[in-house]
């Protein structure tokens, strides 16, 4: 029999008793008994509440006293008619919607949540997540901070990485991974798109700013307005050499000083071409009296004068200790500056003046352009000397005008760019190995000079009639990047600075203009310098 039945029996006995003292004694016992019962009930309720709290904090056990999920309410409501009623003596939990709790615990129910396309909830998958770390982090928040610890944060991080494989401080309690499901085909939503599983595209890269005005303008009085001459060159030591009639001037781009290097003895003679050595210590000067002079720039002293041509020397190009010179006679001579008998070879493929001459960066090929509209490719013979006529590799005749503008690609040694004169106006890109013309572009203007700008992999062209400007082209697409206008007359020649950030142009308006159009981004510049330093350190170590 239950305790409540015994309590009723004692109470009825007290009421029927005629002794007042016995009644008071019985009532006192009943009150003490009820006090103990209430105290035990409170303790049991508190114990059950603490158990619920602990089960919730574990995060890996189902929450038994939580409101029923929607699918459970629907399932219970559909089964209400089939249930006959509650069993006597058993309590039941009634929800707010008067629906009954399923007989099985939700956590133990084998039936999975029905998946609906276009559902409004995302249920995370908690398996394979850092649940132990999450529990540790939750309990750690309630602990007082330990100010007497002797272990540094760095050592704690090292221990955490070595033991757990990751830093506990950086661990996430919940990590929602995976891509959301796509909407079913034909589904239309009136709301805006709230999220997408595709990665957000990076911001569009802004094109760099190219100033339309020159960074500096230098005067060039008495400059000869002759398309076939090459009167400007920039050394690796940052000296800009320019020929003004019969004199050669040097401009120190670092200090800003101007130096008169040499002046020809006869007033009727003039300078026709200039070319620096790779090291930047010596300058070759081609003159109208058919000679090639070699000058020591540091000591401002002429080392030698080499005579072999029968006409003016309008083009020069260095390849180690050999300087090649092109003449109005159409001949190309090679001079070994180390020996007394300097003339070591002659090339005679051109019928008219050789106005363009360039050795490739790797020293394997020599490109020559002439007033006969030809572009010729010559090899470097074995033993370091230049080749002869029988070794001519390529000879292209596609240009319809004089070819003075020649430029080798620094990052593709087998690629050559050539530009034609007023009758042609085309830039042509050649593959020396295959002998094919890769691309051609009509610039609608005379082309006097070409140079590749490696910082942004672009091609720069100088133009005479009719535009008289400088154009920057993207390589290899040859799409126009910028136009540099400012010269009042045709641009005769251009050259690139040692750091490849500035191009210098000289024009018939007797001015030299410096365009700082290829300055590298500081971040890319530092990365490039670090790469160069690391490469050099590896070379030194090996």
Protein Blocks (a to p, Z undefined) as FASTA:
>chain_A
ZZklmmmmmmmmmmmpmbfklmmmmmmmmmmmmmmmmmmmmmmmmmmmmmmmmmmmnopa
ccfkbccdfklmmmmmmmmmmpgbdcehiacdddfkopacdfbdfklpmbdcdddehiab
dcddfehiafklmmmmmmmmmpccdfkbcbdfklmmmmmmmmnopafklpcfbdcedjdd
dddehiacfbdcfbdfbdcdddddddddddfbdfbdcddehiacdfkbccbdcdfkopac
ddehjaccdddfknopacdfbdcfblkbccfbdcddfkopaccdddfkopacdddfklop
afbdcdfbfbdcfbdcdehjaccdddfkopacdddfkbmblplbdcfkbfbdcfbdcddf
klmaccdddfkopacdddddehhiacdfklpfbdcfkbccdcfbgcddfklmkbccdddd
fknopacdddfknopafbacdehiacfbdcddfklopaddddddfklpadddddfklpaf
bdcdhifbdcfbdcddfkopaccdddfkopacdddfkbccfklmmmmmmmmmmmmmmmmm
ZZ
